[in-house]
Amino acid sequence: MDINKQKELENLGRRIRQLREQKDWSQREMASRCNIDSASIGKMERGELDIRYTTLLQLALVLEVTPAELLNS
């Protein structure tokens, strides 16, 4: 994977974690709300998973932010 893409995934993961923690949710609770397994939430937050657009939309909806707010950290 290209280094710039990896850095972007890591930044996105940090933003997801930050917003999840602001809501005081565990990864398991976040996963349940998004209908995603908790292992995937962990991988996203560590920048280990390339997130599909539809998943990004679901995360933004559950976290009550716009997709742009997730991408701009």
N, C-alpha and C positions, 0 to 999 in steps of 0.2 A: 504494500500500500504506500502511496506517495506520502511524504512527510507532512505536506500541507494539509492533506485530507485527514491524516491521523490527528494533527493538532486541532483541526476543526471538530472532529468527533470528540476529542477530550474536552474541548471548551463546551460543547453541547452537553456532554455528560455532567460536567461541573454545574452547569446551569440547571439541568434537570434535578440534580441532587439538592442544590440550593433551594429551589422552589418546593421540592418535596419536604425538605426539612422545615421550611417556613410554615408548612401546613401541619407539621408534627406527625407526619405519616411514616411508617416503616416502609421498607421496600415491598414487603408482602402486602400491606394495605394499598400502596400505590398500584401494585400489579393487579390486585383484585378490582380496583376502580377502573383500570385501563383494559381489563380482560387480557392481560399478558402474564406470562409466568414470571415469578420473582427473580429467577436466575437471569432472565433477559433484562430486567430492570437493572440489576447489578452490572451486567455487561455494558449496558448503555451508559451508565454513570461512570464507568471506567474507560469509556471510549473504545471498547472492544467490539462493538456491534455497529455495523453500518445501518442506520435507521431508515426504513422506508418512509416515503412521504405520508402515506396513510397513517402510519404509526405516529409520526410527528404531529399530525393533526389531532389524533386521539390524545396524545400526551398534553398538547396545548389546551384542548377542551377540558380535560380533567384538572389541569393545573390552573385553569381560568386565566390564561394568557393567550396572546396571539402567537401563531407560529413564528412570526418575526421576532417577538420577544424571547422566544426560546433560542433562536439562532444568534441573537445579538447579546453577547454577555459582556 
